[in-house]
Amino acid sequence: MLIVVTGGAGYLGSVLCAKLLAAGYSVRVLDSLLYGGAPLLSVIGHHGFRLCQKDIRNADLNDLLGGADAVVHLAAVVGDPACARDPRRAAEVNLRASLRLIEAAARQGVKRFIFASTCSNYGRMPDTSVLAEEDHELRPVSLYAEMKVAVERQLLSAELGDMCALVFRFATLYGLSPRMRFDLTVNQFTMEMFVQGKLTVFGEQFWRPYVHVRDAAQAIFDALGASTQKVKRQVFNIGSTAENYRKIDIVRLIQERLSSPANVDFVAKAEDPRDYRVSFAKAQRVLGFSPVYTVSTGIDEIICALSHGIVDPSAPTSYNVEMKEADERPQLMHSSMN
């Protein structure tokens, strides 16, 4: 099978592409390489791999999709800060280009289309004792989530012929990736507490679910092989019900793993636009998806990688928003795991 992966050089895409190629799939990646091509070094030259270095807004979709069996659509301006910084570009990429891709895939006879959405679509839940299932009310509170919801609705309602469309609402990702990111909660908190010995946390009581980037890639892999009858026009929350955490819980997990406690400043917030706990039972029941990794193991691997200098938290490519001034970038301090 030939799988087209948009955003294949990204945080999740680079992990997914290596996994697909190792399993014998052919992979065609569309990516502008905004954050560089290094995440694809391990797959460049593979006989089943092809790179289309184009911006999704002006790519030749007929060429991209020709002969494709499935599309995994990951390309996006990702996250609230990046979208808020350039709303026009975000709308062009996340909304208009996504809708254009869906239409082109249906015309080209693509059999399966997986759209990467987000649990942020649940917004601020009035009662977090109730776990949000896939039919829960969507209450997007950011431009990023609003556009994800809009694409979801079009994908699930449009006449797409024989194309099997499905939506993955991912929990917040974390963990090591060839295109490392330190602007994701678990990764950021771990890096700042380990590297800088301090952290400022806003709204420590608000809930989010989390999923390791390798587990997220596994979920996509599982869905590519699932029967059409089980997944067509279906939405799946992707994560683990046991991995819903408050920010203060994540801080405690990191503190337990540091030889010297970090100085953490909690800044109280009476209001936070996102506060949600999510059920992931459907993905386990229908796809047989059961995450392997936990936030605890993710923290361990990030600390290990930082302590050995395997990842560089000062690299501009490790952030989806503009990097700090050079003299403000994180500098490694002497620290270790217990």
N, C-alpha and C positions, 0 to 999 in steps of 0.2 A: 504493500500500500504506500501511496505517496501522500504525505501529510504536509500541508502548508502551515507554517507557524509564523504569524506576524509578531514582531517584537521578539524574535528568537535570540537576540543577543542580550536580552534584558535579564533581570534578576531571576525570574521564574523560567523564562524562555531558554536561557542557556543550560539550565539543569534539565529541562524537558527534552531539548534537542539531543543531548548526549544519551539520554535514556532511550529515546525512540530509535536512534541509530544503532545502539547496542542490541536492541531487540529485533533488528532486521528491517525496520521501516526505512523508506526513503524520505528525506526531509528537505523541504525548500523553505528557506527563511527570507522573510521580508523585514528589513531593519535599516533605518537611516544611519545607524552606528553613531548616534549622537553622543553616547558615552564610550565610544571606542569599540574596536573589534576584538580586543584581547579575550573576552569571554568565549569566543568561538575558536580559539587556537587549537583546542583538543579535537575539533571536528572538521576543521578545514583540511581538505585533501581526502576526506572519507569518500569512497566511491558513491555513496548514497546521498551525499550532501550537496546542495546548491545554495548560494547566497545571492539574493537580489538586494543590492544596496540602494534602496530608494525610500523616499518619504512616502508614507501610505497615502498622503493627500494627492500625489500626482503619479503614483505608480501605474504601470500598465497592468491592469488586473486580469485581462485576458491571458497575457503571457504568464503572469504569476500563477493563475489558477488552472491553466491548461493541463489536463490529465490528472488533476488532484482528486483524491478520494475523500479527504477531510480537511477542514480548516480549523485550526486552534487560534482564535483571535485574542492575542494578548496585547498588541500594540496600543498604547494610550499615553496621554499625559497623565501620569499616575500620582494620585494623592491630592489632598485639599490645598496644601501650600503651592504646589506647582501649577495647579489649575487657577488659583487665585492670582498668581503672578502674571499670567498671560491668558485671560479668559477667552479671547478671540481664538488663539491657537488651540486651546483646549477644546473649544466647540468644533473647530474644523477637524481635529483628529478624533476626538472621542465620540462625537455624534455624527457629523456629516460623512466622514470617511468610513465609519463603521457601518452606517446604513448603506453606503455605496458598495462596500465589500459584501454585505449580505445579499444584496440584489444580484451582484455579479456572480457570486458563488452559486446561487439558485439557477441562474441562466446557464452556467457552465456545467451543470449536472453534478455538482459536488454532493456527495451522499450524506455527509455529517458535518455539522458546524457547531463548535463549542465556543461559547462566548464567556470570557472572563469578566465577571461582575464582582460585587463586594457586599459583605454583610453590613457595611456602612449604610446601605439602603434602608436599614431598619431604624436609623436615626436615634432619637431619644425616646426610649420606651417608657410609658407612664408607670409600668410595674415590672421591674426586672426579676421578680420572683417567677414570672411566666417566661418560659423559653420561647424564643421566636422560631416557629417552623416556617416552611417555605410559603405558606399561604397567609402569613402574618401581614398586618398592615405595613406598607412601606411609607416611611416618613423621612425622605432625604432632606438633609439640612445643609448641604454644600453643593456647589456647582458640580463637583466630581460625581457625587452620588446621584444628583438629578439627571445627569447625562447617562449614567449607567442604567437607571430606571427606564429612561426613554428608549434606549436601545433594546433593553429586555422586552419591553412591551411590543415593540415593532417586530422583533425576532419571533416572538411567541404567537403573534396574531396574523402576520402577513401570509399571503399565499406563496409558498415556497416550493411547490411541486413535490417531488420525492425527497427533498432534502430534510434530513432529520436534524432539527435544531434543538439545542439544550443550553441551559444557563447554569454556570457555576458561580455561586456567591461565596467567594473565599473569605475566610477569617483573615485577620491581619497576619501577614507572613513574617517569618523570622528564620535565622539560620545562615550557614555559609553557602555562598554561591560564587561561581566564576565572575559574575558581575556583582560584587559585594555592595551592600547598601547599609549605611549606618544612620539612616533617617527613618528607620522602622523601630517601633517602641522597644521590643526586646533587645534588638541589636544596639540601638542607641543607648539605652540605659546601661547595658552591660559594658559597652565601650567607655562611656563617660565615668562610670564608677570604678572600672579597672584602670583606665589610662590616666584620668584626671583626679581620681579620688574624691569626686564630688558630683552632685547631680541636683538639679532643681526640677521638681515634679509639680505639675498643675493638675488639680482635680484628681487626687489619688484614689478617690472612692468610686470612680466611674468604671463600668464594666466593658470589656471587650473579649471576644474569643480570638485564639491564636492557633496557627498551623505552620508546621515546618515547611520550608520551600520544597524539600524532597518529597514530603507527603503530598503536597499540592500537585507536584508533577506526577506522582503515582495515581492520584485521582483522575487526572486527565487521561493517563495511560489506560486505566480501567474503563473509562467511559468510551474510549475509541473501540474497545472490543465488546461492549455491552450490546445486547439485542436491541434493535430499533424499537420494538414494541414496549420495552421497559423505559426508554429514555426520551422518545420523541416528544418535543414540546414540554419538557419537564425542567423544573428548577431544582437545583441541589445546593444546599448549604454544605460547604466543604471545610471540615475541621473536626474537632472532637468536643463533645459536650463537656467532658471533664476538664477541658482546657479553656474555660471561661475564667478570666482573672480580672481583678482590679489592679490598677497601677501599683498600689501599695503592696499587693501580693507579689508582683514581679520584683520589686525592690527587695523584699525580704528573701526571695529565692537567690538573688544575686549576692546579697550580703552574706548569706550562709556559705558562699563559695569563695569569699575573699579572705586573704590572710590578715588584712588590716581593714577595718570597717571604713566605708566611704562616708563622707559628710553629705547627707541628703537633706535638702530643704524642701519641705512640703508647703506649697502655696495653696491655701484654701480657695475653692471656687464654688460659688453658690449655684452656678449654672454651667453646664457643658452641653454642647449641641449633640453629642453622641454618648449614649449610655444604653447598652443592650447586651443581653445574654441570649445565646442561640442554641437551638437543638440541631444536632447533626445525625439524628437517627435515620433519616431517609436515605442518605448516601450509603450508610452501612447496610441498610435493609435491601436497597435496590441494586447498588453497584458492588456490594461486598467490600466497600472501602472502609478500612480501619487504620487510622494513623499509627505509625510506629514510634515517632518521636514525641517528646514532651518539651515544654518550655525549659524545664530543668536541664535536660540533655543538650538543648540548644545553647543555653547559657554556658555550659561546660565547654562545648566545642568552640564558641566564640572566644572565651577566655584563653583556651589553649592556643588558638590561632594568633591571638594578639600577643601572648607571652613569647611566642617563637618568631614573631615578626612576619608571619605568613600573610597577613592582611595589613593594609596601611590605612588607618582611619583618617589620615590627612589627605588622601587622594581625592581630588575634585570629583572623579567619576563615582565615588561612593555615596553621592547625594543627588537627589532629584531636584534640589533647589540650589541656588548659587552658594558656592563655598565661602566660608569666612575668609577674612584677610589672612595672609600667610602666617603672620606672627600670632594669630589666634587659633590656628589649627591644632588639633590634639597632638600632644607630645607624649611618648611612652614614658611611664614612670615605673619604678621597680615595684612589682607586685606579683602575686602568685596565687594559685588555687590552694585551698586547704589540703 
